[in-house]
Amino acid sequence: MLDRVTNQLEHYMDLLSIRQNLVVSNLANIDTPGYKSKDIDFQFEFLSLAQGQSPNVADTPGLVVKSDGNNVSLDREARLLSENALRFNVASNLMKAQLKIVESAIKEGQSG
């Protein structure tokens, strides 16, 4: 049970890291003519990453395309950065709790 939960948290945090890099890349290219915002389908990609597959990075559909062909939205990317930071914080707190359980079990086993 513990290994499965820890493993899933690890995959989730890996996916958050990938998304963070995509958002940063989108922001870095906010003024690049023709650049298309990239993202991942978070729920679908979590399952594929857990199965050992690489996430599918794709252009983000439905965004307003500016006259230079760029569709990066500063508001959207800022929201994704905030959302990603919140998710990572929750995941890291859950991981810390999992590690405390392991530490407690080790200490209990040593004293017995």
SERO-4910 file (N, C-alpha, C, O; in steps of 0.05 Angstrom, whole numbers):
BEGIN
 pado doro    nc1    nc2    nc3   cac1   cac2   cac3    cc1    cc2    cc3    oc1    oc2    oc3
  Met    A     17    -24      0      0      0      0     17     25      0     13     43    -16
  Leu    A     37     26     18     54     49     21     70     54     -5     72     76    -15
  Asp    A     81     32    -16     97     35    -41     80     44    -64     89     61    -80
  Arg    A     55     35    -65     37     43    -87     30     72    -85     31     87   -105
  Val    A     24     82    -61     17    110    -57     41    127    -63     39    148    -77
  Thr    A     64    119    -52     88    135    -57     95    136    -86    104    157    -97
  Asn    A     92    114   -100     98    112   -129     79    130   -144     88    144   -163
  Gln    A     54    130   -137     35    148   -151     41    177   -146     39    194   -164
  Leu    A     48    184   -122     56    211   -115     81    220   -132     82    242   -141
  Glu    A     99    201   -134    123    207   -150    116    213   -179    126    232   -191
  His    A     99    196   -191     90    201   -218     75    227   -221     79    242   -241
  Tyr    A     58    233   -202     43    258   -202     62    282   -201     58    302   -215
  Met    A     82    281   -184    101    303   -181    118    305   -207    126    327   -214
  Asp    A    125    283   -220    139    283   -245    122    298   -266    132    314   -281
  Leu    A     96    292   -267     78    305   -286     76    335   -280     75    351   -299
  Leu    A     75    342   -255     74    370   -248    100    384   -257     99    407   -266
  Ser    A    122    371   -255    148    382   -264    147    386   -295    157    407   -304
  Ile    A    137    367   -309    135    369   -338    117    393   -345    124    408   -363
  Arg    A     94    395   -332     76    417   -338     89    444   -331     85    463   -346
  Gln    A    104    445   -309    117    470   -301    136    479   -324    137    502   -331
  Asn    A    152    460   -334    170    466   -356    156    476   -381    165    494   -395
  Leu    A    133    464   -387    117    473   -410    107    501   -406    108    517   -425
  Val    A     96    507   -383     86    534   -377    108    554   -379    104    576   -391
  Val    A    131    548   -368    154    567   -369    162    571   -398    168    594   -406
  Ser    A    162    550   -413    169    552   -442    149    569   -457    156    586   -473
  Asn    A    123    565   -450    102    582   -463    107    611   -456    105    628   -474
  Leu    A    113    617   -431    117    645   -423    142    657   -436    142    680   -444
  Ala    A    163    640   -439    187    650   -452    182    656   -481    197    672   -493
  Asn    A    162    644   -493    156    648   -522    131    666   -526    119    665   -548
  Ile    A    124    681   -506     99    697   -508    100    717   -531     79    725   -542
  Asp    A    124    726   -539    127    745   -561    138    732   -586    146    747   -605
  Thr    A    140    706   -587    151    692   -611    129    689   -631    110    674   -627
  Pro    A    132    701   -654    111    699   -675    107    669   -683    126    654   -687
  Gly    A     82    661   -685     75    634   -693     77    613   -672     70    590   -677
  Tyr    A     86    620   -648     89    600   -627     61    592   -617     44    609   -613
  Lys    A     58    566   -613     32    556   -602     37    545   -574     55    530   -569
  Ser    A     20    553   -556     21    545   -528     19    514   -526      2    502   -540
  Lys    A     35    502   -510     36    473   -506     26    466   -478     30    480   -459
  Asp    A     14    442   -476      5    433   -450      1    402   -452      6    390   -473
  Ile    A     -8    391   -430    -14    362   -429    -42    359   -418    -51    375   -402
  Asp    A    -54    337   -425    -80    330   -413    -74    316   -387    -66    293   -386
  Phe    A    -77    331   -365    -67    323   -339    -77    296   -330    -61    279   -322
  Gln    A   -103    291   -331   -114    266   -321   -105    242   -338    -98    221   -328
  Phe    A   -107    245   -364    -99    224   -383    -69    218   -380    -61    195   -380
  Glu    A    -53    239   -378    -24    236   -377    -15    223   -351      5    209   -351
  Phe    A    -29    227   -329    -22    214   -304    -23    184   -307     -5    170   -298
  Leu    A    -44    175   -320    -46    146   -325    -24    135   -343    -13    114   -338
  Ser    A    -18    150   -364      3    140   -383     31    141   -369     47    123   -374
  Leu    A     36    162   -353     62    164   -340     65    142   -319     86    130   -316
  Ala    A     43    135   -306     43    113   -286     49     86   -299     59     68   -287
  Gln    A     42     84   -325     47     60   -340     75     60   -354     81     43   -370
  Gly    A     91     81   -348    117     82   -359    120     96   -387    141     95   -399
  Gln    A     98    107   -396     98    121   -422    105    150   -418    102    161   -397
  Ser    A    116    163   -439    121    191   -438     95    207   -443     78    198   -458
  Pro    A     93    230   -430     68    246   -434     67    257   -462     87    262   -475
  Asn    A     42    261   -471     37    271   -497     34    302   -495     14    312   -486
  Val    A     55    316   -504     54    345   -505     41    354   -531     48    345   -553
  Ala    A     21    372   -529      6    380   -552      0    410   -551      1    422   -530
  Asp    A     -5    421   -575    -14    449   -575    -40    451   -560    -57    433   -561
  Thr    A    -44    473   -546    -68    478   -531    -90    488   -549    -88    509   -561
  Pro    A   -112    473   -551   -134    481   -569   -151    503   -556   -152    506   -531
  Gly    A   -165    518   -573   -185    537   -563   -175    564   -553   -190    580   -542
  Leu    A   -149    570   -557   -138    595   -548   -140    616   -570   -140    609   -594
  Val    A   -142    641   -562   -144    663   -582   -116    666   -595    -96    669   -581
  Val    A   -116    666   -621    -91    669   -637    -89    699   -644   -106    711   -656
  Lys    A    -66    710   -636    -60    739   -642    -53    741   -672    -48    721   -686
  Ser    A    -51    766   -681    -45    771   -710    -18    759   -719    -14    754   -742
  Asp    A      1    755   -700     27    744   -707     27    714   -706     48    701   -711
  Gly    A      3    701   -701      1    672   -700      7    660   -673      4    636   -670
  Asn    A     14    676   -654     21    667   -627     -6    665   -611    -23    682   -613
  Asn    A     -9    644   -595    -33    642   -579    -28    640   -549    -46    631   -534
  Val    A     -4    647   -539      2    646   -511    -14    668   -496    -13    691   -504
  Ser    A    -28    660   -475    -43    678   -459    -29    681   -432    -25    662   -417
  Leu    A    -20    705   -425     -6    710   -400    -24    703   -376    -15    691   -357
  Asp    A    -50    710   -378    -69    703   -356    -71    673   -352    -70    664   -329
  Arg    A    -73    658   -373    -76    629   -372    -51    617   -360    -52    600   -342
  Glu    A    -28    625   -370     -2    614   -361      3    621   -331     13    604   -317
  Ala    A     -4    645   -323     -1    653   -295    -19    636   -277    -11    628   -255
  Arg    A    -43    631   -287    -62    614   -272    -51    585   -269    -52    573   -248
  Leu    A    -40    575   -291    -28    548   -291     -4    546   -272      0    526   -258
  Leu    A     12    567   -271     35    568   -253     25    566   -224     36    551   -208
  Ser    A      5    582   -217     -6    582   -190    -18    555   -183    -14    544   -162
  Glu    A    -34    545   -202    -47    519   -198    -26    497   -194    -29    479   -177
  Asn    A     -5    498   -210     16    477   -209     31    479   -182     37    458   -170
  Ala    A     36    503   -173     50    507   -147     33    496   -125     43    483   -106
  Leu    A      7    501   -125    -11    491   -105    -11    460   -105    -10    447    -84
  Arg    A    -14    449   -129    -15    419   -131     12    407   -121     11    387   -108
  Phe    A     34    420   -128     60    409   -120     63    411    -90     74    392    -77
  Asn    A     53    432    -78     54    435    -49     38    413    -35     47    401    -16
  Val    A     14    408    -45     -3    387    -34     11    359    -37     12    344    -18
  Ala    A     22    354    -61     35    328    -66     60    325    -48     64    303    -38
  Ser    A     75    346    -45     99    343    -29     92    339      1    106    325     15
  Asn    A     71    352     10     62    347     38     52    318     41     57    306     62
  Leu    A     38    308     21     30    280     23     54    261     23     54    241     37
  Met    A     74    268      7     98    251      6    113    252     33    122    232     42
  Lys    A    114    276     45    126    278     71    112    261     92    124    248    108
  Ala    A     85    261     90     69    244    109     75    215    104     77    199    123
  Gln    A     77    207     79     84    179     73    111    171     84    115    150     95
  Leu    A    131    189     81    158    184     91    158    183    122    174    168    133
  Lys    A    142    199    135    140    198    164    129    171    173    137    160    194
  Ile    A    110    160    158     99    133    165    122    112    163    124     95    181
  Val    A    138    114    143    161     95    140    180     99    163    190     80    175
  Glu    A    187    124    168    206    130    190    195    120    217    211    108    233
  Ser    A    170    123    222    158    114    246    159     83    248    165     72    270
  Ala    A    154     70    226    155     40    226    183     31    231    187     11    245
  Ile    A    203     44    220    231     37    224    239     40    253    251     23    265
  Lys    A    232     63    264    238     68    292    224     48    311    236     39    330
  Glu    A    200     42    305    185     22    321    198     -5    319    199    -20    339
  Gly    A    207    -13    295    220    -38    291    247    -40    306    255    -62    315
  Gln    A    261    -18    308    287    -17    322    284    -20    352    302    -31    365
  Ser    A    263     -9    362    259     -9    391    247    -36    401    246    -40    426
  Gly    A    238    -52    383    224    -76    391    240   -100    392    231   -122    399
***
